[in-house]
Amino acid sequence: MTETQKIARAERKVQAMTGFYIHLATFGAVMLLLVGLNFTDPHWWVQWPFAGWGIGVAAHWYAVFGRGAEMLQRWQLKKIYELKSHM
């Protein structure tokens, strides 16, 4: 792997991490707002958006930091080589 490829890979990783942190911060802010709104309602409903969106945040974490990141990188490299061979 050349130095240029290493830099490009690091840039993609940093972009993915930044995207995750923005997603996490948005999730936290919206959930705080929804919990506040839920206190004005006699029925407790905030757990449903929390659970649904929480699954999405967990999946995003897995794709960026977990084993999913390795699988995604392998898939990306495979596609790059496939597209490059057809050009």
N, CA, C and O atoms as a GROMACS GRO file, in nm:
protein
  348
    1MET      N    1   0.086  -0.117   0.000
    1MET     CA    2   0.000   0.000   0.000
    1MET      C    3   0.090   0.123   0.000
    1MET      O    4   0.181   0.136   0.082
    2THR      N    5   0.064   0.213  -0.094
    2THR     CA    6   0.145   0.334  -0.104
    2THR      C    7   0.105   0.435   0.003
    2THR      O    8   0.003   0.421   0.069
    3GLU      N    9   0.188   0.535   0.017
    3GLU     CA   10   0.161   0.640   0.115
    3GLU      C   11   0.032   0.714   0.080
    3GLU      O   12  -0.045   0.750   0.170
    4THR      N   13   0.007   0.739  -0.047
    4THR     CA   14  -0.115   0.806  -0.091
    4THR      C   15  -0.238   0.724  -0.056
    4THR      O   16  -0.339   0.778  -0.011
    5GLN      N   17  -0.230   0.593  -0.075
    5GLN     CA   18  -0.342   0.505  -0.041
    5GLN      C   19  -0.366   0.505   0.111
    5GLN      O   20  -0.480   0.504   0.156
    6LYS      N   21  -0.257   0.506   0.188
    6LYS     CA   22  -0.272   0.509   0.334
    6LYS      C   23  -0.340   0.637   0.379
    6LYS      O   24  -0.426   0.635   0.466
    7ILE      N   25  -0.301   0.749   0.318
    7ILE     CA   26  -0.362   0.877   0.354
    7ILE      C   27  -0.509   0.879   0.316
    7ILE      O   28  -0.593   0.924   0.394
    8ALA      N   29  -0.542   0.830   0.197
    8ALA     CA   30  -0.682   0.825   0.153
    8ALA      C   31  -0.764   0.736   0.245
    8ALA      O   32  -0.877   0.770   0.280
    9ARG      N   33  -0.708   0.625   0.285
    9ARG     CA   34  -0.779   0.533   0.375
    9ARG      C   35  -0.801   0.599   0.512
    9ARG      O   36  -0.909   0.586   0.570
   10ALA      N   37  -0.699   0.668   0.562
   10ALA     CA   38  -0.712   0.737   0.690
   10ALA      C   39  -0.817   0.848   0.682
   10ALA      O   40  -0.894   0.867   0.776
   11GLU      N   41  -0.820   0.920   0.570
   11GLU     CA   42  -0.920   1.025   0.552
   11GLU      C   43  -1.061   0.968   0.553
   11GLU      O   44  -1.152   1.025   0.614
   12ARG      N   45  -1.081   0.855   0.486
   12ARG     CA   46  -1.214   0.791   0.486
   12ARG      C   47  -1.253   0.746   0.626
   12ARG      O   48  -1.368   0.759   0.666
   13LYS      N   49  -1.156   0.694   0.700
   13LYS     CA   50  -1.183   0.649   0.837
   13LYS      C   51  -1.223   0.767   0.926
   13LYS      O   52  -1.318   0.758   1.003
   14VAL      N   53  -1.151   0.878   0.913
   14VAL     CA   54  -1.183   0.997   0.993
   14VAL      C   55  -1.320   1.051   0.954
   14VAL      O   56  -1.396   1.093   1.042
   15GLN      N   57  -1.354   1.050   0.826
   15GLN     CA   58  -1.487   1.094   0.783
   15GLN      C   59  -1.596   1.004   0.841
   15GLN      O   60  -1.701   1.052   0.885
   16ALA      N   61  -1.571   0.874   0.842
   16ALA     CA   62  -1.668   0.780   0.898
   16ALA      C   63  -1.685   0.803   1.048
   16ALA      O   64  -1.797   0.800   1.100
   17MET      N   65  -1.574   0.825   1.117
   17MET     CA   66  -1.580   0.850   1.261
   17MET      C   67  -1.655   0.980   1.290
   17MET      O   68  -1.737   0.986   1.382
   18THR      N   69  -1.627   1.084   1.212
   18THR     CA   70  -1.695   1.211   1.229
   18THR      C   71  -1.845   1.195   1.206
   18THR      O   72  -1.926   1.248   1.282
   19GLY      N   73  -1.882   1.121   1.104
   19GLY     CA   74  -2.024   1.095   1.078
   19GLY      C   75  -2.091   1.024   1.195
   19GLY      O   76  -2.205   1.056   1.230
   20PHE      N   77  -2.020   0.928   1.254
   20PHE     CA   78  -2.077   0.857   1.369
   20PHE      C   79  -2.097   0.953   1.487
   20PHE      O   80  -2.202   0.951   1.551
   21TYR      N   81  -1.996   1.035   1.516
   21TYR     CA   82  -2.006   1.125   1.631
   21TYR      C   83  -2.118   1.229   1.610
   21TYR      O   84  -2.185   1.266   1.707
   22ILE      N   85  -2.138   1.275   1.488
   22ILE     CA   86  -2.249   1.366   1.460
   22ILE      C   87  -2.382   1.293   1.482
   22ILE      O   88  -2.474   1.349   1.541
   23HIS      N   89  -2.390   1.169   1.436
   23HIS     CA   90  -2.511   1.088   1.454
   23HIS      C   91  -2.539   1.069   1.604
   23HIS      O   92  -2.653   1.085   1.648
   24LEU      N   93  -2.436   1.036   1.681
   24LEU     CA   94  -2.451   1.014   1.825
   24LEU      C   95  -2.494   1.142   1.897
   24LEU      O   96  -2.582   1.138   1.983
   25ALA      N   97  -2.434   1.255   1.862
   25ALA     CA   98  -2.470   1.382   1.926
   25ALA      C   99  -2.614   1.421   1.892
   25ALA      O  100  -2.688   1.468   1.979
   26THR      N  101  -2.654   1.401   1.768
   26THR     CA  102  -2.792   1.430   1.727
   26THR      C  103  -2.889   1.341   1.803
   26THR      O  104  -2.992   1.388   1.851
   27PHE      N  105  -2.856   1.213   1.813
   27PHE     CA  106  -2.938   1.118   1.888
   27PHE      C  107  -2.955   1.165   2.033
   27PHE      O  108  -3.066   1.168   2.085
   28GLY      N  109  -2.844   1.202   2.097
   28GLY     CA  110  -2.850   1.247   2.236
   28GLY      C  111  -2.936   1.371   2.253
   28GLY      O  112  -3.017   1.378   2.345
   29ALA      N  113  -2.917   1.469   2.166
   29ALA     CA  114  -2.992   1.594   2.176
   29ALA      C  115  -3.142   1.572   2.154
   29ALA      O  116  -3.225   1.624   2.228
   30VAL      N  117  -3.175   1.494   2.052
   30VAL     CA  118  -3.317   1.469   2.023
   30VAL      C  119  -3.380   1.386   2.134
   30VAL      O  120  -3.495   1.412   2.172
   31MET      N  121  -3.309   1.290   2.187
   31MET     CA  122  -3.366   1.208   2.295
   31MET      C  123  -3.390   1.291   2.420
   31MET      O  124  -3.490   1.272   2.490
   32LEU      N  125  -3.299   1.384   2.450
   32LEU     CA  126  -3.322   1.473   2.564
   32LEU      C  127  -3.448   1.557   2.543
   32LEU      O  128  -3.528   1.575   2.635
   33LEU      N  129  -3.465   1.608   2.422
   33LEU     CA  130  -3.585   1.684   2.389
   33LEU      C  131  -3.710   1.598   2.402
   33LEU      O  132  -3.811   1.642   2.458
   34LEU      N  133  -3.704   1.476   2.351
   34LEU     CA  134  -3.821   1.388   2.358
   34LEU      C  135  -3.854   1.347   2.502
   34LEU      O  136  -3.971   1.336   2.538
   35VAL      N  137  -3.751   1.323   2.583
   35VAL     CA  138  -3.778   1.291   2.725
   35VAL      C  139  -3.846   1.410   2.791
   35VAL      O  140  -3.940   1.393   2.868
   36GLY      N  141  -3.798   1.530   2.762
   36GLY     CA  142  -3.862   1.650   2.818
   36GLY      C  143  -4.006   1.662   2.774
   36GLY      O  144  -4.094   1.693   2.854
   37LEU      N  145  -4.031   1.636   2.646
   37LEU     CA  146  -4.169   1.641   2.596
   37LEU      C  147  -4.255   1.530   2.657
   37LEU      O  148  -4.374   1.549   2.681
   38ASN      N  149  -4.194   1.417   2.682
   38ASN     CA  150  -4.271   1.304   2.736
   38ASN      C  151  -4.321   1.331   2.877
   38ASN      O  152  -4.420   1.272   2.920
   39PHE      N  153  -4.253   1.419   2.951
   39PHE     CA  154  -4.298   1.452   3.086
   39PHE      C  155  -4.430   1.530   3.085
   39PHE      O  156  -4.498   1.536   3.187
   40THR      N  157  -4.465   1.588   2.971
   40THR     CA  158  -4.592   1.661   2.962
   40THR      C  159  -4.707   1.570   2.922
   40THR      O  160  -4.823   1.613   2.919
   41ASP      N  161  -4.677   1.445   2.891
   41ASP     CA  162  -4.778   1.350   2.844
   41ASP      C  163  -4.798   1.244   2.952
   41ASP      O  164  -4.701   1.195   3.009
   42PRO      N  165  -4.922   1.207   2.982
   42PRO     CA  166  -4.945   1.105   3.085
   42PRO      C  167  -4.898   0.965   3.043
   42PRO      O  168  -4.879   0.879   3.129
   43HIS      N  169  -4.882   0.941   2.915
   43HIS     CA  170  -4.838   0.810   2.866
   43HIS      C  171  -4.688   0.812   2.838
   43HIS      O  172  -4.636   0.907   2.779
   44TRP      N  173  -4.620   0.706   2.879
   44TRP     CA  174  -4.476   0.698   2.857
   44TRP      C  175  -4.451   0.633   2.721
   44TRP      O  176  -4.475   0.514   2.704
   45TRP      N  177  -4.402   0.711   2.624
   45TRP     CA  178  -4.383   0.663   2.488
   45TRP      C  179  -4.240   0.679   2.437
   45TRP      O  180  -4.206   0.626   2.331
   46VAL      N  181  -4.157   0.750   2.509
   46VAL     CA  182  -4.024   0.787   2.458
   46VAL      C  183  -3.931   0.666   2.439
   46VAL      O  184  -3.832   0.676   2.367
   47GLN      N  185  -3.962   0.555   2.502
   47GLN     CA  186  -3.875   0.438   2.488
   47GLN      C  187  -3.875   0.384   2.345
   47GLN      O  188  -3.777   0.323   2.302
   48TRP      N  189  -3.985   0.405   2.272
   48TRP     CA  190  -3.993   0.350   2.136
   48TRP      C  191  -3.899   0.420   2.038
   48TRP      O  192  -3.826   0.352   1.966
   49PRO      N  193  -3.899   0.553   2.030
   49PRO     CA  194  -3.799   0.616   1.942
   49PRO      C  195  -3.657   0.593   1.993
   49PRO      O  196  -3.564   0.581   1.914
   50PHE      N  197  -3.641   0.588   2.126
   50PHE     CA  198  -3.508   0.562   2.181
   50PHE      C  199  -3.457   0.425   2.137
   50PHE      O  200  -3.343   0.411   2.094
   51ALA      N  201  -3.542   0.324   2.147
   51ALA     CA  202  -3.501   0.188   2.109
   51ALA      C  203  -3.475   0.178   1.959
   51ALA      O  204  -3.373   0.122   1.918
   52GLY      N  205  -3.564   0.232   1.879
   52GLY     CA  206  -3.546   0.223   1.733
   52GLY      C  207  -3.423   0.296   1.685
   52GLY      O  208  -3.342   0.240   1.611
   53TRP      N  209  -3.409   0.421   1.725
   53TRP     CA  210  -3.294   0.499   1.682
   53TRP      C  211  -3.166   0.447   1.748
   53TRP      O  212  -3.058   0.453   1.689
   54GLY      N  213  -3.180   0.397   1.871
   54GLY     CA  214  -3.064   0.340   1.940
   54GLY      C  215  -3.006   0.221   1.864
   54GLY      O  216  -2.884   0.204   1.860
   55ILE      N  217  -3.092   0.140   1.805
   55ILE     CA  218  -3.045   0.029   1.722
   55ILE      C  219  -2.968   0.083   1.602
   55ILE      O  220  -2.864   0.029   1.564
   56GLY      N  221  -3.018   0.191   1.543
   56GLY     CA  222  -2.948   0.254   1.431
   56GLY      C  223  -2.812   0.308   1.472
   56GLY      O  224  -2.715   0.293   1.397
   57VAL      N  225  -2.803   0.371   1.587
   57VAL     CA  226  -2.674   0.423   1.636
   57VAL      C  227  -2.578   0.308   1.664
   57VAL      O  228  -2.459   0.317   1.633
   58ALA      N  229  -2.629   0.200   1.722
   58ALA     CA  230  -2.544   0.084   1.749
   58ALA      C  231  -2.492   0.022   1.619
   58ALA      O  232  -2.375  -0.016   1.611
   59ALA      N  233  -2.577   0.014   1.519
   59ALA     CA  234  -2.535  -0.040   1.390
   59ALA      C  235  -2.431   0.052   1.325
   59ALA      O  236  -2.336   0.004   1.262
   60HIS      N  237  -2.449   0.182   1.339
   60HIS     CA  238  -2.353   0.277   1.285
   60HIS      C  239  -2.218   0.261   1.356
   60HIS      O  240  -2.114   0.262   1.291
   61TRP      N  241  -2.221   0.245   1.489
   61TRP     CA  242  -2.097   0.222   1.564
   61TRP      C  243  -2.027   0.096   1.512
   61TRP      O  244  -1.906   0.096   1.490
   62TYR      N  245  -2.104  -0.010   1.494
   62TYR     CA  246  -2.048  -0.137   1.447
   62TYR      C  247  -1.984  -0.121   1.310
   62TYR      O  248  -1.879  -0.179   1.282
   63ALA      N  249  -2.049  -0.044   1.224
   63ALA     CA  250  -1.996  -0.022   1.088
   63ALA      C  251  -1.867   0.060   1.090
   63ALA      O  252  -1.782   0.043   1.003
   64VAL      N  253  -1.853   0.150   1.188
   64VAL     CA  254  -1.736   0.237   1.191
   64VAL      C  255  -1.623   0.178   1.277
   64VAL      O  256  -1.507   0.183   1.237
   65PHE      N  257  -1.656   0.123   1.392
   65PHE     CA  258  -1.554   0.080   1.488
   65PHE      C  259  -1.546  -0.070   1.509
   65PHE      O  260  -1.443  -0.121   1.552
   66GLY      N  261  -1.652  -0.141   1.479
   66GLY     CA  262  -1.655  -0.285   1.506
   66GLY      C  263  -1.605  -0.367   1.389
   66GLY      O  264  -1.538  -0.315   1.299
   67ARG      N  265  -1.637  -0.493   1.390
   67ARG     CA  266  -1.597  -0.584   1.283
   67ARG      C  267  -1.660  -0.545   1.150
   67ARG      O  268  -1.608  -0.578   1.044
   68GLY      N  269  -1.772  -0.476   1.156
   68GLY     CA  270  -1.838  -0.428   1.035
   68GLY      C  271  -1.749  -0.336   0.954
   68GLY      O  272  -1.760  -0.331   0.831
   69ALA      N  273  -1.660  -0.263   1.021
   69ALA     CA  274  -1.568  -0.173   0.951
   69ALA      C  275  -1.474  -0.253   0.862
   69ALA      O  276  -1.447  -0.212   0.749
   70GLU      N  277  -1.426  -0.365   0.911
   70GLU     CA  278  -1.337  -0.450   0.830
   70GLU      C  279  -1.412  -0.505   0.709
   70GLU      O  280  -1.359  -0.507   0.598
   71MET      N  281  -1.534  -0.551   0.731
   71MET     CA  282  -1.613  -0.606   0.621
   71MET      C  283  -1.642  -0.498   0.517
   71MET      O  284  -1.638  -0.524   0.396
   72LEU      N  285  -1.673  -0.377   0.564
   72LEU     CA  286  -1.701  -0.267   0.473
   72LEU      C  287  -1.577  -0.231   0.392
   72LEU      O  288  -1.587  -0.205   0.272
   73GLN      N  289  -1.461  -0.229   0.456
   73GLN     CA  290  -1.337  -0.198   0.384
   73GLN      C  291  -1.306  -0.303   0.279
   73GLN      O  292  -1.264  -0.270   0.168
   74ARG      N  293  -1.325  -0.430   0.313
   74ARG     CA  294  -1.301  -0.536   0.215
   74ARG      C  295  -1.395  -0.522   0.096
   74ARG      O  296  -1.354  -0.539  -0.018
   75TRP      N  297  -1.521  -0.491   0.124
   75TRP     CA  298  -1.618  -0.474   0.016
   75TRP      C  299  -1.580  -0.356  -0.072
   75TRP      O  300  -1.587  -0.364  -0.194
   76GLN      N  301  -1.539  -0.244  -0.009
   76GLN     CA  302  -1.500  -0.126  -0.085
   76GLN      C  303  -1.380  -0.157  -0.175
   76GLN      O  304  -1.380  -0.120  -0.293
   77LEU      N  305  -1.279  -0.223  -0.121
   77LEU     CA  306  -1.162  -0.257  -0.202
   77LEU      C  307  -1.199  -0.349  -0.318
   77LEU      O  308  -1.150  -0.332  -0.430
   78LYS      N  309  -1.286  -0.445  -0.292
   78LYS     CA  310  -1.331  -0.536  -0.397
   78LYS      C  311  -1.401  -0.458  -0.508
   78LYS      O  312  -1.375  -0.483  -0.626
   79LYS      N  313  -1.488  -0.365  -0.471
   79LYS     CA  314  -1.560  -0.286  -0.570
   79LYS      C  315  -1.465  -0.195  -0.647
   79LYS      O  316  -1.482  -0.177  -0.768
   80ILE      N  317  -1.367  -0.137  -0.581
   80ILE     CA  318  -1.270  -0.052  -0.648
   80ILE      C  319  -1.196  -0.130  -0.754
   80ILE      O  320  -1.181  -0.083  -0.866
   81TYR      N  321  -1.150  -0.250  -0.719
   81TYR     CA  322  -1.078  -0.333  -0.816
   81TYR      C  323  -1.168  -0.377  -0.931
   81TYR      O  324  -1.125  -0.383  -1.046
   82GLU      N  325  -1.294  -0.409  -0.900
   82GLU     CA  326  -1.389  -0.446  -1.005
   82GLU      C  327  -1.413  -0.332  -1.103
   82GLU      O  328  -1.409  -0.350  -1.224
   83LEU      N  329  -1.438  -0.213  -1.048
   83LEU     CA  330  -1.464  -0.097  -1.134
   83LEU      C  331  -1.339  -0.058  -1.213
   83LEU      O  332  -1.348  -0.019  -1.329
   84LYS      N  333  -1.224  -0.069  -1.150
   84LYS     CA  334  -1.099  -0.034  -1.216
   84LYS      C  335  -1.071  -0.128  -1.333
   84LYS      O  336  -1.020  -0.086  -1.436
   85SER      N  337  -1.105  -0.254  -1.317
   85SER     CA  338  -1.078  -0.351  -1.424
   85SER      C  339  -1.172  -0.332  -1.544
   85SER      O  340  -1.140  -0.376  -1.654
   86HIS      N  341  -1.288  -0.266  -1.524
   86HIS     CA  342  -1.382  -0.243  -1.632
   86HIS      C  343  -1.358  -0.111  -1.704
   86HIS      O  344  -1.426  -0.082  -1.802
   87MET      N  345  -1.266  -0.033  -1.658
   87MET     CA  346  -1.240   0.097  -1.721
   87MET      C  347  -1.129   0.088  -1.822
   87MET      O  348  -1.094   0.188  -1.885
   0.00000   0.00000   0.00000
